């Protein structure tokens, strides 16, 4: 039977019987994509069940040799899970997955599918990384149906598709990498993973803005979405989970890129802190929270007279709109204006910090630079700042303080609501940390730089 064809708008998903330059529903131009429409067949639906009668069995985790990768996955890889890994070209996505497969291939059937490289290139990388080659199967193919058929015959337990933008299905209109093809390929992989209990890694490309290329629906279809972050000229790379149905969201793993591949960094706080004990103006240590653990990060600010008519605001690793709001709070409630000055703020180490707990440390770094007054090297600062100048508490305050004490920090400037009780100080081992707690940002900063 001949397969029918329809056109679907990629902006509003409205169907059209034929192609048109403009969608009649949302008025978007050149948004119609051809999609095949299989004949409708009557299928017997499975009967509903009581939720209490559903057999909930805990899937056994499959750990890899990379502890930080297991942390991001939620403790290891889950059978039947579909994991989408995105990142810039050359950041190390293929290297990370090959190293993870090296440990998993000793107990599970592995199939590595490459659509961008030759088999010789994959084998050469595996030899350089000292990955076992005997139990790892590899194939170069771009036909998704042929790949899934081979995986079914091979009884594959773990499969890597590198990358999803190079795969296609012959029955679907469009070139590989198009919206319709990426959606169809992902849908076929998800169905195969659930039916055959096969864990699948999908490697995805990213746009110049850092988002995953393809339809937004791609992230909704998979179980886990990971972003591999890091500059090519930096030693350290981060893997961040933005979606995980089997573990914590926003968990982060840190790796060091060496000659022999990626090495997990189990204590990343030392990487983001300065190794010098000499105080510097504009330098502040803050305690941020990444996934399920605290992380000490150094924030640096430089405030200088502007040489142009429009002062510059450059933020690296921070949300620019939130920093602009904090500078307005600093001017209104503390009386320190930066209207005619350039403001540069950087999170050391290439880390992105998006949580509100960084507010107080950002303002302290700006004020330290303006006054050219350095803080004590053993000082940690964290807390959320409201538009009224009030200091709001942040979650896991005692765990942040414990991490600071573990790294030798002795003075903490925090919101009053995060002040530990005396019994908590003794129980958590925080007796060596002197906490300075305040209700408003003006009183804290004026006391900090008195």
Secondary structure, 3 states (H helix, E strand, C coil): CCCEEEEEECCCCCEECCCCCECCCCCCECCEEEEEECCCCCCCCCCCCCHHHCCCCCCCEECCCCHHHHHHHCCCEECCCEEEEEECCCCCHHHHHHHHHHHHCCCCCEEEEECCCCHHHHHHHHHHCCCCCCCEEEEECCEHHHHHHHHHHHCCCEEEEECHHHCECCCCCCCCCCHHHHHHHHHHHHHHHHHHCCEEEEEECECCCCCECCCCHHHHHCCEEEEEECCCCCCEEEEEEEEECCCCCCCEEEEEEECCEEEECCCHHHHCCCCCCCCCCCEEEEEEEECCEEEEEEEEEEEEECCCCCCCEEEECCCHHHHHHHHHHHHHHHCCCCCCEEEEEEECCCCCCCCHHHHHHHHHHHHHHHHCCCCCCCEEECCEECCCCEEECCCCHHHHHHHHHHCCCCEEEEEHHHCCCHHHHHHCCCCCCEEEEECEHHHHHHHHCC
